[in-house]
Amino acid sequence: MAISSIGIGSKLDLGTLLKNLEDAENKKLEPLVNQQTVHTNKLSAYSLLQGALASFQSAAAALGKASLYSSTTTSSSNKDVLTVSGDKTATAGNYAVNVTQLATSQTLVSKGVVDSKGMPLGSAKIKIEFGTTEAGVFTPGSAKAAEININGTNNTLQGIRDAINASNSGVTASIVNDGGSTPYHIVLTSNTTGAKSSMRVSVESNGVGDPSMISDLMTYDPAGTKSMTENIKAVDAKLTVNGLAVTSSSNTVQDAVPGLTLNLLKTGDSTVTAATDTGAMSTAVQNFVTAYNTLQSTAAKLASFDKNTKAAGVLLGDGALRSIQNQLAGVFNKPQDASGDKSLVNLTQVGITFKSDGSMALDTDKLNKALTSNRTGVAQLFSGTDGKSGYGNQLSALAKSFNDPKGTLTTASEGVQTNMKNLVTTYTKAQADIGATMARYRAQFEQLDLMMTRLNSTSSYLTQQFAAMNNSSNSK
């Protein structure tokens, strides 16, 4: 006998009873769901901790760089005359600079011709040498002379220009039109400034054709034939630094003041200032303190406990967090190795102290005083005597290790992820068990419903029979 719905045949509320049993079975899943929530929250907490550690690691690494403590700021009082830049070897000080002459490149200009494109000029070998010209005498330098071959493929003025430029010989050739009857001139300009960049240009036969036209156009010998005209002479830059005379073949002067590069722009006076960049160092220390306090506040919140509400932080009592805090404290509590009379070995000497809540406090006046009077000591404290140790490098390496493949935080996160996978397996099995149990209950209820239906049917039949018998008896 088919039953469309539980309880119809028996007229019992078996559906509600079955629902209550199902709810009771499903409560067995609640602890698993709660554990899943705990693990998910713990992973999120580890992620927050990883972010705070990464920021702290970056700030500590910046503080551990030796180059930070040798940085300088530079300025020029007259940037029209010169600009200045410095490196880590620059010495703090003020320098009075007077520029009396800029370094120049020699420029030679040829005679003019009527046509630069179609007029053949013969064949020749052009030789360009670089050296020094003094009192009309040219002395070759150490640079190898350039030799440019001119023949029927390149014997126009433009062809000569292009051949010289293609030779990469340290000179640039160009053509200028002066608008006259023979307007086209070839111009040679040395690519290098300074007195040693003077040129001597000679022309000889290359054994192919007549070199006379090219020779008459381009020969330049300071002590002999000068077919070309010297428009600009090759000279060195001249300047004085605090009254000391300085010459330079370039307008970029690097040797006048150790660690400083002077970029000369025009003649005139300027005061150059170089100063230790304590601002960059102070900012790095402040960033370090801020990053640590962010890490500390993050850890404190994750491990907190509210006595009033009894609410606990996700990582309260967590072993990984406790290990990280203890290892960091171990570095902070160990004095640094240092050398010299003005050595610094702990953070309090540069104005960093720890407050009762575990956060750092920074006395900027004390820090700036240390940076001004004992920069070497501060550098050793954070970067070590070797530039590879000190608080900055030690803390950076430690913070980085927590997130390494086998680091404290990585291992803890992997453990939680493994537990979460096991919970999924357990949850799935528990769901299957509940489903089987409910299927068994339903089958039993359906049998009960069927039995009650049959009993009710039998009861009705017997009642009818007894009533019929009574009626028959009464009629007699």
Secondary structure as a PSIPRED ss2 file (coil, helix, strand):
# PSIPRED VFORMAT (PSIPRED V4.0)

   1 M C   1.000  0.000  0.000
   2 A C   1.000  0.000  0.000
   3 I C   1.000  0.000  0.000
   4 S C   1.000  0.000  0.000
   5 S C   1.000  0.000  0.000
   6 I C   1.000  0.000  0.000
   7 G C   1.000  0.000  0.000
   8 I C   1.000  0.000  0.000
   9 G C   1.000  0.000  0.000
  10 S C   1.000  0.000  0.000
  11 K C   1.000  0.000  0.000
  12 L C   1.000  0.000  0.000
  13 D C   1.000  0.000  0.000
  14 L H   0.000  1.000  0.000
  15 G H   0.000  1.000  0.000
  16 T H   0.000  1.000  0.000
  17 L H   0.000  1.000  0.000
  18 L H   0.000  1.000  0.000
  19 K H   0.000  1.000  0.000
  20 N H   0.000  1.000  0.000
  21 L H   0.000  1.000  0.000
  22 E H   0.000  1.000  0.000
  23 D H   0.000  1.000  0.000
  24 A H   0.000  1.000  0.000
  25 E H   0.000  1.000  0.000
  26 N H   0.000  1.000  0.000
  27 K H   0.000  1.000  0.000
  28 K H   0.000  1.000  0.000
  29 L H   0.000  1.000  0.000
  30 E H   0.000  1.000  0.000
  31 P H   0.000  1.000  0.000
  32 L H   0.000  1.000  0.000
  33 V H   0.000  1.000  0.000
  34 N H   0.000  1.000  0.000
  35 Q H   0.000  1.000  0.000
  36 Q H   0.000  1.000  0.000
  37 T H   0.000  1.000  0.000
  38 V H   0.000  1.000  0.000
  39 H H   0.000  1.000  0.000
  40 T H   0.000  1.000  0.000
  41 N H   0.000  1.000  0.000
  42 K H   0.000  1.000  0.000
  43 L H   0.000  1.000  0.000
  44 S H   0.000  1.000  0.000
  45 A H   0.000  1.000  0.000
  46 Y H   0.000  1.000  0.000
  47 S H   0.000  1.000  0.000
  48 L H   0.000  1.000  0.000
  49 L H   0.000  1.000  0.000
  50 Q H   0.000  1.000  0.000
  51 G H   0.000  1.000  0.000
  52 A H   0.000  1.000  0.000
  53 L H   0.000  1.000  0.000
  54 A H   0.000  1.000  0.000
  55 S H   0.000  1.000  0.000
  56 F H   0.000  1.000  0.000
  57 Q H   0.000  1.000  0.000
  58 S H   0.000  1.000  0.000
  59 A H   0.000  1.000  0.000
  60 A H   0.000  1.000  0.000
  61 A H   0.000  1.000  0.000
  62 A H   0.000  1.000  0.000
  63 L H   0.000  1.000  0.000
  64 G H   0.000  1.000  0.000
  65 K C   1.000  0.000  0.000
  66 A H   0.000  1.000  0.000
  67 S H   0.000  1.000  0.000
  68 L H   0.000  1.000  0.000
  69 Y H   0.000  1.000  0.000
  70 S H   0.000  1.000  0.000
  71 S C   1.000  0.000  0.000
  72 T E   0.000  0.000  1.000
  73 T E   0.000  0.000  1.000
  74 T E   0.000  0.000  1.000
  75 S E   0.000  0.000  1.000
  76 S E   0.000  0.000  1.000
  77 S C   1.000  0.000  0.000
  78 N C   1.000  0.000  0.000
  79 K C   1.000  0.000  0.000
  80 D C   1.000  0.000  0.000
  81 V C   1.000  0.000  0.000
  82 L E   0.000  0.000  1.000
  83 T E   0.000  0.000  1.000
  84 V E   0.000  0.000  1.000
  85 S E   0.000  0.000  1.000
  86 G E   0.000  0.000  1.000
  87 D C   1.000  0.000  0.000
  88 K C   1.000  0.000  0.000
  89 T C   1.000  0.000  0.000
  90 A C   1.000  0.000  0.000
  91 T C   1.000  0.000  0.000
  92 A C   1.000  0.000  0.000
  93 G E   0.000  0.000  1.000
  94 N E   0.000  0.000  1.000
  95 Y E   0.000  0.000  1.000
  96 A E   0.000  0.000  1.000
  97 V E   0.000  0.000  1.000
  98 N E   0.000  0.000  1.000
  99 V E   0.000  0.000  1.000
 100 T E   0.000  0.000  1.000
 101 Q E   0.000  0.000  1.000
 102 L C   1.000  0.000  0.000
 103 A C   1.000  0.000  0.000
 104 T E   0.000  0.000  1.000
 105 S C   1.000  0.000  0.000
 106 Q C   1.000  0.000  0.000
 107 T E   0.000  0.000  1.000
 108 L E   0.000  0.000  1.000
 109 V E   0.000  0.000  1.000
 110 S C   1.000  0.000  0.000
 111 K C   1.000  0.000  0.000
 112 G C   1.000  0.000  0.000
 113 V E   0.000  0.000  1.000
 114 V C   1.000  0.000  0.000
 115 D C   1.000  0.000  0.000
 116 S C   1.000  0.000  0.000
 117 K C   1.000  0.000  0.000
 118 G C   1.000  0.000  0.000
 119 M C   1.000  0.000  0.000
 120 P C   1.000  0.000  0.000
 121 L C   1.000  0.000  0.000
 122 G C   1.000  0.000  0.000
 123 S C   1.000  0.000  0.000
 124 A E   0.000  0.000  1.000
 125 K E   0.000  0.000  1.000
 126 I E   0.000  0.000  1.000
 127 K E   0.000  0.000  1.000
 128 I E   0.000  0.000  1.000
 129 E E   0.000  0.000  1.000
 130 F E   0.000  0.000  1.000
 131 G E   0.000  0.000  1.000
 132 T E   0.000  0.000  1.000
 133 T E   0.000  0.000  1.000
 134 E E   0.000  0.000  1.000
 135 A C   1.000  0.000  0.000
 136 G C   1.000  0.000  0.000
 137 V E   0.000  0.000  1.000
 138 F E   0.000  0.000  1.000
 139 T E   0.000  0.000  1.000
 140 P E   0.000  0.000  1.000
 141 G C   1.000  0.000  0.000
 142 S C   1.000  0.000  0.000
 143 A C   1.000  0.000  0.000
 144 K C   1.000  0.000  0.000
 145 A C   1.000  0.000  0.000
 146 A E   0.000  0.000  1.000
 147 E E   0.000  0.000  1.000
 148 I E   0.000  0.000  1.000
 149 N E   0.000  0.000  1.000
 150 I E   0.000  0.000  1.000
 151 N C   1.000  0.000  0.000
 152 G C   1.000  0.000  0.000
 153 T C   1.000  0.000  0.000
 154 N C   1.000  0.000  0.000
 155 N C   1.000  0.000  0.000
 156 T C   1.000  0.000  0.000
 157 L H   0.000  1.000  0.000
 158 Q H   0.000  1.000  0.000
 159 G H   0.000  1.000  0.000
 160 I H   0.000  1.000  0.000
 161 R H   0.000  1.000  0.000
 162 D H   0.000  1.000  0.000
 163 A H   0.000  1.000  0.000
 164 I H   0.000  1.000  0.000
 165 N H   0.000  1.000  0.000
 166 A H   0.000  1.000  0.000
 167 S C   1.000  0.000  0.000
 168 N C   1.000  0.000  0.000
 169 S C   1.000  0.000  0.000
 170 G C   1.000  0.000  0.000
 171 V E   0.000  0.000  1.000
 172 T E   0.000  0.000  1.000
 173 A E   0.000  0.000  1.000
 174 S E   0.000  0.000  1.000
 175 I E   0.000  0.000  1.000
 176 V E   0.000  0.000  1.000
 177 N E   0.000  0.000  1.000
 178 D C   1.000  0.000  0.000
 179 G C   1.000  0.000  0.000
 180 G C   1.000  0.000  0.000
 181 S C   1.000  0.000  0.000
 182 T C   1.000  0.000  0.000
 183 P C   1.000  0.000  0.000
 184 Y E   0.000  0.000  1.000
 185 H E   0.000  0.000  1.000
 186 I E   0.000  0.000  1.000
 187 V E   0.000  0.000  1.000
 188 L E   0.000  0.000  1.000
 189 T E   0.000  0.000  1.000
 190 S E   0.000  0.000  1.000
 191 N C   1.000  0.000  0.000
 192 T C   1.000  0.000  0.000
 193 T C   1.000  0.000  0.000
 194 G C   1.000  0.000  0.000
 195 A H   0.000  1.000  0.000
 196 K H   0.000  1.000  0.000
 197 S H   0.000  1.000  0.000
 198 S E   0.000  0.000  1.000
 199 M E   0.000  0.000  1.000
 200 R E   0.000  0.000  1.000
 201 V E   0.000  0.000  1.000
 202 S E   0.000  0.000  1.000
 203 V E   0.000  0.000  1.000
 204 E E   0.000  0.000  1.000
 205 S C   1.000  0.000  0.000
 206 N C   1.000  0.000  0.000
 207 G C   1.000  0.000  0.000
 208 V C   1.000  0.000  0.000
 209 G C   1.000  0.000  0.000
 210 D C   1.000  0.000  0.000
 211 P C   1.000  0.000  0.000
 212 S H   0.000  1.000  0.000
 213 M H   0.000  1.000  0.000
 214 I H   0.000  1.000  0.000
 215 S H   0.000  1.000  0.000
 216 D H   0.000  1.000  0.000
 217 L H   0.000  1.000  0.000
 218 M H   0.000  1.000  0.000
 219 T C   1.000  0.000  0.000
 220 Y E   0.000  0.000  1.000
 221 D C   1.000  0.000  0.000
 222 P C   1.000  0.000  0.000
 223 A C   1.000  0.000  0.000
 224 G C   1.000  0.000  0.000
 225 T C   1.000  0.000  0.000
 226 K E   0.000  0.000  1.000
 227 S C   1.000  0.000  0.000
 228 M C   1.000  0.000  0.000
 229 T E   0.000  0.000  1.000
 230 E E   0.000  0.000  1.000
 231 N E   0.000  0.000  1.000
 232 I E   0.000  0.000  1.000
 233 K C   1.000  0.000  0.000
 234 A C   1.000  0.000  0.000
 235 V E   0.000  0.000  1.000
 236 D C   1.000  0.000  0.000
 237 A E   0.000  0.000  1.000
 238 K E   0.000  0.000  1.000
 239 L E   0.000  0.000  1.000
 240 T E   0.000  0.000  1.000
 241 V E   0.000  0.000  1.000
 242 N C   1.000  0.000  0.000
 243 G C   1.000  0.000  0.000
 244 L E   0.000  0.000  1.000
 245 A E   0.000  0.000  1.000
 246 V E   0.000  0.000  1.000
 247 T E   0.000  0.000  1.000
 248 S E   0.000  0.000  1.000
 249 S C   1.000  0.000  0.000
 250 S C   1.000  0.000  0.000
 251 N C   1.000  0.000  0.000
 252 T E   0.000  0.000  1.000
 253 V E   0.000  0.000  1.000
 254 Q C   1.000  0.000  0.000
 255 D C   1.000  0.000  0.000
 256 A C   1.000  0.000  0.000
 257 V C   1.000  0.000  0.000
 258 P C   1.000  0.000  0.000
 259 G C   1.000  0.000  0.000
 260 L E   0.000  0.000  1.000
 261 T E   0.000  0.000  1.000
 262 L E   0.000  0.000  1.000
 263 N E   0.000  0.000  1.000
 264 L E   0.000  0.000  1.000
 265 L C   1.000  0.000  0.000
 266 K C   1.000  0.000  0.000
 267 T C   1.000  0.000  0.000
 268 G E   0.000  0.000  1.000
 269 D E   0.000  0.000  1.000
 270 S E   0.000  0.000  1.000
 271 T E   0.000  0.000  1.000
 272 V E   0.000  0.000  1.000
 273 T E   0.000  0.000  1.000
 274 A E   0.000  0.000  1.000
 275 A E   0.000  0.000  1.000
 276 T E   0.000  0.000  1.000
 277 D C   1.000  0.000  0.000
 278 T H   0.000  1.000  0.000
 279 G H   0.000  1.000  0.000
 280 A H   0.000  1.000  0.000
 281 M H   0.000  1.000  0.000
 282 S H   0.000  1.000  0.000
 283 T H   0.000  1.000  0.000
 284 A H   0.000  1.000  0.000
 285 V H   0.000  1.000  0.000
 286 Q H   0.000  1.000  0.000
 287 N H   0.000  1.000  0.000
 288 F H   0.000  1.000  0.000
 289 V H   0.000  1.000  0.000
 290 T H   0.000  1.000  0.000
 291 A H   0.000  1.000  0.000
 292 Y H   0.000  1.000  0.000
 293 N H   0.000  1.000  0.000
 294 T H   0.000  1.000  0.000
 295 L H   0.000  1.000  0.000
 296 Q H   0.000  1.000  0.000
 297 S H   0.000  1.000  0.000
 298 T H   0.000  1.000  0.000
 299 A H   0.000  1.000  0.000
 300 A H   0.000  1.000  0.000
 301 K H   0.000  1.000  0.000
 302 L H   0.000  1.000  0.000
 303 A C   1.000  0.000  0.000
 304 S C   1.000  0.000  0.000
 305 F E   0.000  0.000  1.000
 306 D C   1.000  0.000  0.000
 307 K C   1.000  0.000  0.000
 308 N C   1.000  0.000  0.000
 309 T C   1.000  0.000  0.000
 310 K C   1.000  0.000  0.000
 311 A C   1.000  0.000  0.000
 312 A E   0.000  0.000  1.000
 313 G C   1.000  0.000  0.000
 314 V C   1.000  0.000  0.000
 315 L C   1.000  0.000  0.000
 316 L C   1.000  0.000  0.000
 317 G C   1.000  0.000  0.000
 318 D C   1.000  0.000  0.000
 319 G H   0.000  1.000  0.000
 320 A H   0.000  1.000  0.000
 321 L H   0.000  1.000  0.000
 322 R H   0.000  1.000  0.000
 323 S H   0.000  1.000  0.000
 324 I H   0.000  1.000  0.000
 325 Q H   0.000  1.000  0.000
 326 N H   0.000  1.000  0.000
 327 Q H   0.000  1.000  0.000
 328 L H   0.000  1.000  0.000
 329 A H   0.000  1.000  0.000
 330 G H   0.000  1.000  0.000
 331 V H   0.000  1.000  0.000
 332 F H   0.000  1.000  0.000
 333 N C   1.000  0.000  0.000
 334 K C   1.000  0.000  0.000
 335 P C   1.000  0.000  0.000
 336 Q C   1.000  0.000  0.000
 337 D C   1.000  0.000  0.000
 338 A C   1.000  0.000  0.000
 339 S C   1.000  0.000  0.000
 340 G C   1.000  0.000  0.000
 341 D C   1.000  0.000  0.000
 342 K C   1.000  0.000  0.000
 343 S C   1.000  0.000  0.000
 344 L C   1.000  0.000  0.000
 345 V C   1.000  0.000  0.000
 346 N C   1.000  0.000  0.000
 347 L H   0.000  1.000  0.000
 348 T H   0.000  1.000  0.000
 349 Q H   0.000  1.000  0.000
 350 V H   0.000  1.000  0.000
 351 G C   1.000  0.000  0.000
 352 I E   0.000  0.000  1.000
 353 T E   0.000  0.000  1.000
 354 F E   0.000  0.000  1.000
 355 K C   1.000  0.000  0.000
 356 S C   1.000  0.000  0.000
 357 D C   1.000  0.000  0.000
 358 G C   1.000  0.000  0.000
 359 S C   1.000  0.000  0.000
 360 M E   0.000  0.000  1.000
 361 A E   0.000  0.000  1.000
 362 L E   0.000  0.000  1.000
 363 D C   1.000  0.000  0.000
 364 T H   0.000  1.000  0.000
 365 D H   0.000  1.000  0.000
 366 K H   0.000  1.000  0.000
 367 L H   0.000  1.000  0.000
 368 N H   0.000  1.000  0.000
 369 K H   0.000  1.000  0.000
 370 A H   0.000  1.000  0.000
 371 L H   0.000  1.000  0.000
 372 T H   0.000  1.000  0.000
 373 S H   0.000  1.000  0.000
 374 N C   1.000  0.000  0.000
 375 R H   0.000  1.000  0.000
 376 T H   0.000  1.000  0.000
 377 G H   0.000  1.000  0.000
 378 V H   0.000  1.000  0.000
 379 A H   0.000  1.000  0.000
 380 Q H   0.000  1.000  0.000
 381 L H   0.000  1.000  0.000
 382 F H   0.000  1.000  0.000
 383 S H   0.000  1.000  0.000
 384 G C   1.000  0.000  0.000
 385 T C   1.000  0.000  0.000
 386 D C   1.000  0.000  0.000
 387 G C   1.000  0.000  0.000
 388 K C   1.000  0.000  0.000
 389 S C   1.000  0.000  0.000
 390 G H   0.000  1.000  0.000
 391 Y H   0.000  1.000  0.000
 392 G H   0.000  1.000  0.000
 393 N H   0.000  1.000  0.000
 394 Q H   0.000  1.000  0.000
 395 L H   0.000  1.000  0.000
 396 S H   0.000  1.000  0.000
 397 A H   0.000  1.000  0.000
 398 L H   0.000  1.000  0.000
 399 A H   0.000  1.000  0.000
 400 K H   0.000  1.000  0.000
 401 S H   0.000  1.000  0.000
 402 F H   0.000  1.000  0.000
 403 N C   1.000  0.000  0.000
 404 D C   1.000  0.000  0.000
 405 P C   1.000  0.000  0.000
 406 K C   1.000  0.000  0.000
 407 G C   1.000  0.000  0.000
 408 T H   0.000  1.000  0.000
 409 L H   0.000  1.000  0.000
 410 T H   0.000  1.000  0.000
 411 T H   0.000  1.000  0.000
 412 A H   0.000  1.000  0.000
 413 S H   0.000  1.000  0.000
 414 E H   0.000  1.000  0.000
 415 G H   0.000  1.000  0.000
 416 V H   0.000  1.000  0.000
 417 Q H   0.000  1.000  0.000
 418 T H   0.000  1.000  0.000
 419 N H   0.000  1.000  0.000
 420 M H   0.000  1.000  0.000
 421 K H   0.000  1.000  0.000
 422 N H   0.000  1.000  0.000
 423 L H   0.000  1.000  0.000
 424 V H   0.000  1.000  0.000
 425 T H   0.000  1.000  0.000
 426 T H   0.000  1.000  0.000
 427 Y H   0.000  1.000  0.000
 428 T H   0.000  1.000  0.000
 429 K H   0.000  1.000  0.000
 430 A H   0.000  1.000  0.000
 431 Q H   0.000  1.000  0.000
 432 A H   0.000  1.000  0.000
 433 D H   0.000  1.000  0.000
 434 I H   0.000  1.000  0.000
 435 G H   0.000  1.000  0.000
 436 A H   0.000  1.000  0.000
 437 T H   0.000  1.000  0.000
 438 M H   0.000  1.000  0.000
 439 A H   0.000  1.000  0.000
 440 R H   0.000  1.000  0.000
 441 Y H   0.000  1.000  0.000
 442 R H   0.000  1.000  0.000
 443 A H   0.000  1.000  0.000
 444 Q H   0.000  1.000  0.000
 445 F H   0.000  1.000  0.000
 446 E H   0.000  1.000  0.000
 447 Q H   0.000  1.000  0.000
 448 L H   0.000  1.000  0.000
 449 D H   0.000  1.000  0.000
 450 L H   0.000  1.000  0.000
 451 M H   0.000  1.000  0.000
 452 M H   0.000  1.000  0.000
 453 T H   0.000  1.000  0.000
 454 R H   0.000  1.000  0.000
 455 L H   0.000  1.000  0.000
 456 N H   0.000  1.000  0.000
 457 S H   0.000  1.000  0.000
 458 T H   0.000  1.000  0.000
 459 S H   0.000  1.000  0.000
 460 S H   0.000  1.000  0.000
 461 Y H   0.000  1.000  0.000
 462 L H   0.000  1.000  0.000
 463 T H   0.000  1.000  0.000
 464 Q H   0.000  1.000  0.000
 465 Q H   0.000  1.000  0.000
 466 F H   0.000  1.000  0.000
 467 A H   0.000  1.000  0.000
 468 A H   0.000  1.000  0.000
 469 M H   0.000  1.000  0.000
 470 N H   0.000  1.000  0.000
 471 N H   0.000  1.000  0.000
 472 S H   0.000  1.000  0.000
 473 S H   0.000  1.000  0.000
 474 N H   0.000  1.000  0.000
 475 S H   0.000  1.000  0.000
 476 K C   1.000  0.000  0.000
